[in-house]
Amino acid sequence: MKTMVVDDFLEQGKPKHLLLKYVDLPRSSYYYVSTGTKPGKRPCGIVRDLQENCYDLEYISDCIKSLLAEEFVDYGYYKTYRYLKDELGLQIGSYRTYRIIKEKGLLKFQRDKKKRTNRIWVKDLVPVVESEFSFLEFDIKYVYIHGKRTNAQVLSIIDLHSRWLLEHHIAYSIKASDVINLFESVIKTYPLCKNFIVRNDNGSQFEAAIVQQYLKEKGITQQFTWPATPQQNAHIESYHSIMESAICQRFEFEDLNDFTNTMNRWKKFYNFDRIHGALNYKSPKKFLESIGVYIDPKWSYIN
């Protein structure tokens, strides 16, 4: 309304600055021309440090990623802000820090949230297996290393039909990547059935998204046992029980190398010589030969 009054008096030749003062209309309001965009302060694309050096937001984002990638760091946005401010000397506010790490998906609740995938749960307690290398079970067993006073882990994969021990991996700590590498070795070594099945419990290494995705891409059906039901993974549990009495209760190991050498000898004995009641008292080797399966010499190879 005030702008219309000013325009009317300007047509009469009145001085503009006097009219604006008379109607108490700020010059900014009179001369304002809408740009059609939402008003507000444009976000600044740089951050300065105490020496007035400038850094772009990608640099800040990389600093945050490096911090959060460190072992044991579980910071939320505010501790991250204090790190940027106190340790790196960056002139940045807590809200701006929050906005950056939220946009990059680095907030604590975003990082800790596990991506759940649809699982195939066990339906049959004892699966019906009619051919070799079509149904596998795998699991991890802990073994005490006396010389180091700590536990090692053994990841083993067995064939249900022949009880053949396909591979094992030994380390102080087994990760999801170790599971993938072990299956890569098995797939390259053995004449596995197309679209074979594997069964495992709900260990973190087995339910990891990268393991589930890897098996899916290979056309492998992964079955998960129900919680607190080791009987659904009975064959690998039985194998580890045999290993417990034959190895763990009979030997003491100085280090991981000592234990690995023992396990390599055990793998060959178990597959080629040890008889199984479930195989009509044959060894896995003799059982496979009795059903016409050629035993490739490389099957006894140990990584």
N, C-alpha and C positions, 0 to 999 in steps of 0.2 A: 504494500500500500504506500509506504514511504517512497519507494522507488518511482511509483507512478506520479506522486506529487512533485518530486524533483524534476521529472521529465516535463511535466506541465509548465513549471516555472522556467525551465531552460528554453522552452519555446518563446517565452516572453523576454529572453535576453538576459536573465539574471545570472550572476557569477556562480559557477558550479560549487566551488568550495564553501561559499557562504550558505548556499542552500542546504548542502550536506550537514553543515554545522547547525543550521536552524532547525532542521527536522530530526537531528540527532541520529543520523544514518552513517555508520562507519564506511569509509572509502572502500574497504575490502568487500563489504556486502554489496555496494553499488556496482563495483566493477567485476564482481564474481561471475564467471561463466562456467556452467557445469560441463564436465568432461564426459558425463554419462557413466562414470565408474564409481565404485563405492569409496566414499571418503575415508581417509585414515593415513597414518604414517607408513610409508613404504619400508618394508623390512631391509635392514642394512645387510649387505653381503660380505662384510669384513668384520674381523675381530682384532683389536689391538692388544699388544702387551704393554708392560710398564715402560718400555723404551720407545713406545709409539710405532713399533713395527706392525705391519698389517698382514693378516692371514685370512685366506678365504675359508668358506664354510666346509669345503672338502678337506682342508687341512685339519680343521677342528674335529670333523667326523673321524678322520684317520687316527687322531690322538685318542679319541674316545674308544674306538675299536681296539687299539693297541692296549689301552688300559684294561678293558673288560676281557681281553683274551689272556691276560696274565693268570697264572695259577693261583687259585684261592680268592680272586677278586670277585665279589658278588654285589658290587655297588649298585644302588638305585641312582636316580637322576641327581639327588641333592649331594651325595658323596662324590659323584662324578663332577658336579659343579665345583665343589670345594677343591678337588684335585686340580682342575683346570686353573682355578683362581690362585690357590696357595702354592702348588708345586710348579706349575708352568708359567705363572704370572700373567695369565690372560685376563683381560678386562671383559668379562662376560657375566651375565646375570644367571640366576638359577632358572628363571622361566625360559630364557633363551636356550640354555643347556637342555632343559626338558623337551623343548620343541624339536631340537636337532636330533636327539637320541630317539624320540618317538617317531619322527619321520624316517629314520634309518632302521627302525625295528630293533633298537638296542635296549629298550627298557627292560628292567629285571624280569617283570612278569611276562614280557614277550619272549625273552630268551629262555626262561625256565619252562615255558609251556611246551609240553611234549606233543608232537604231532602223532595222533593215534590213527592207526589204520585198521581196517576191518580184518579180523583174524578168523581163521578157520579152526574151530575147536574140535577136539577129539570126540568122535561119536562111538567108536567101537573100542572096548577095553583092550582086546587082543585083535589086531588087524589080521585079516586073511590075506596071506601073501603066497602067490603061486609061482613066482619066478624070481630068479636072482637079480640083484641090483635094481629092484623096482620100488623098494620101500626101505628107507634108511632111518636110523635114529642117531641122535648125537647129543652129547652133554659134556659138562665140565666136572672133573674131579680134582679135589685138593690133595696134595701129597706133601708131607713134611720133609724138608731138607735139613738134616741134622747139623751139617757143618755150617750152615748159614742161619740156623734157628729161625727159619721162616717157611712159609708154604709156597710151593709151586703149583701151577694149574696145568691140567692135561685135558685138552679138548679132543674127544674121540668120536669117530663115525663108524658105525657098523651096519652091515647088511642083515636084515631080519631073516631072510630065507636061508642064507648059508652061514650066518654068524661071522662072516669074514670081516676082519678089522681093516677098513679101507685106508684110513690115515689117522694120525694123531698129531697134535701141535702142543708143544711144551713151552711154557714161559712163566715168569713170575706174575704176569698180569696179561690176561687175554682180552682183547678188544674186539669190537664188531668187525674191524678191518681184517683181523686174524681169521674170523669165521669165513669171510668172503674169500680170502686167499687160500684157505684150506679146501673150500669147495671148488675153487678154480683148479687146484691140483687134482682133486678127485675126478672132476669132469674130463680133464685131459687124459687121465690115466686109465679109467675103467670104461667098459662098454655098457654104460648105464641105459636103462630103458627110457624111451621118450616120455616126457611128462611124468617123471617119477615123483614119489612122495617122500617128504622128510618130516620127522616128528621130533619135537623138542619141548622142553618146559618153558617157563616164562622168565628166564634169565635176561638181564638187561642187554647182553650181547646179542641174544637171539631175537628179541622183540624190537631191536633198533630199526628205525625206518630204512636205513641204507641196506641192512641185511634183507629185510622183507622185500624191498624194491628189487634188489639183486636177484633173489630167488624167483620172483615173479617174472622178471625179464628173461630168465633162463627157462621159463616154462615149468618150474618146479612148484609143486603144491606143498605149502608149509602148514603143518598141523601143530597147534598148541595144546598141551595137556592142561586140564583144569587145575587151578591152584590146589596145592596140598594133596595131589594124587600121583605120587611117583609110580604107582602100579600101571599107569597109562603109558609109561615110558620104560616098561619092565625089562626089555632086552638090553638096553644100554645100562640100566641100573644093575642088572645081573652081571654084565661084563665088568663094571667097576667094582662089584663085590668080589668077583674072581681076582681082579687085579689087586684088591686090598689084601686078600689072603696069600696070593702067590708072590707079591712083590713088597707091598708096603709093610707088612708084618714080618718080613724076613730079611730086609736089607735096610741099612742106613746109608745115606748119601752125603758125600762131602759138599757137593755143589750141583749146580744145574747141569753141568756137562756130565758128571758122573751119573746122575739120574737119567739123562737123555740116552746115554750109551746103554744103560740097562734096559730102558724101554724099547730101544731099537732091536735088541736081542729078543726081548719078550714078544714084540710084534711078529717076528719071523717064527718063533716057536708056537705062538698062539694060532697063527694061520695054517702052518704047515704040519704041526705035530700034535697039538693038544686035542684030545678027543672030546666030543660033546654028546651028552645023553640025547639032546633034542635032534641030533643028526645021526641017530642010530649008532652012536659011539664011533663016529668018524671025525677026522679033523676037517675044518672048513675046506682045505685043499682037496682031500679025497672025496668029500661030498660033492663039490663042484665038478670034479672029474667024473663022478658016477652019473651025473646028469648031463654029461657031454660038454662041459664048459672047459675051454682051453685056458690053462693057467699061464698067463704071460709072465716071463721072468721079471719084467719091470714092476710087477705088483708088489714085489718084496722090497722095492727100492724105498729108502727112507730119506726124506728131505733133511 
